[in-house]
Amino acid sequence: MIMAWHQADPSFMRLLLLSSLENHELREMFHERMMNSYFPTLIDAFGKLIQREGLRPVPTEFAVYTFCAMVGQHCMDRLLFRHPLSNASDEQVITHMVDIFLNGLKKESK
């Protein structure tokens, strides 16, 4: 969902970055829109996932922020820069992101 949103309108990312760099009033409008529209929905969904799956009881807003930051950085790299994983499909990238996010980097215990 996050990736589709970024990819639907690549100019939005550019406008968001420019408005932030220029301290334009759009910066606050974008921030409020994002924080009020989808952040609470994701906090609720992550909270339910954490409880349902018996995951570590981390602060949900930090989990949401961390996950969104990973996906957002990926989208920014794809849209604006030379992407370091240019040979990987978005599906491959998000599959690995979700795996690393949920399971970490520790070896599985035997």
N, C-alpha and C positions, 0 to 999 in steps of 0.2 A: 504494500500500500504506500509506504513512504517513497520507495523508489519510483513507483508509477506516478506519484504526485510530482516529484522532481522532473521526471522525464516528460511529462505532459506539457510543461511550459519551461523549457531551459532558460528563457530570458528572465524568469522570476529570480533565479539564483544570482544572475548577474546584477539585476536591479537591487536585490537585497544586499549584496556585498557593496555595491556602489553607494547605496543610501547610508550604509553603516560607515563607510570610509569618509563620506562627506558630511556626516552627522545631520543628515536630512530628516525632516519630520516623518517621512515614510518609514524610517527605521523603527520608530516606536509603534507605528500602525502594523507593520509586519510582525513585530515581536508579539504584540497583543493578540493579533489574529491567530498566530501559531499557538501561543500559550493558552488562549481561551478556547480554541476550537478542538485541537486534537490531543494536546498534552493531558488534559483530565481524562479523556477517553482511554488513552494508553495507560495511565496510572491505574485506572480501574481494572483494565484487562490484565496488566502485569500482576496486580495484587491478587486477582482471582487465580491466575496461573501459578503464582508462587504457593498459594494455599493448596490448590488442587493437586499439584505435582509434588508437594512436600519439599520445595526448594528452600535454600537457605533464606532465613528471614532478614533480608537486606532492606534498607529504606527504598520503597518502591519508586519514589521520584528519582532517586539516583540510578536505579536500574533502567528506568525509561530514558533518562538523559544519556546514559552511557550507550545504550543501544541505538538511540536516535543519532548520537554523535558518530558512531561507526558507520551507519548507513548514510548519513548526510555527507560525511567525508568521502565515501565511495562515490556518491552522486556528483559531488563537486569535482572530484578527480576525473570522472567520466565526461562531465559536461565542459569543464573549463581547462583542464590540464592534460598532459600526457599521462595516461593512466598506467600505473605500475603493473597492473594485472590485465593488460589489454587483450591477452589471448583467452581470458576466462569470461564465460558468459555471466550475465547478472545473476542467473539462477545458481551457478556454481559459487559465486561470491557470497550471495546471501545464505546459501546452505552452510558454507564454512563459517560465516559470521555467527549464525545462530548456534552452530555446534560449539564454537569457541566461547561464545557468550554464556551458553547454558552449562557447558562441561569444563570450561577453563582449559588450561594447558598441561595440567598434571596428568601423569600416566595413570591409566586405569589400575586400580588395586586388584590384586589377584586373590 
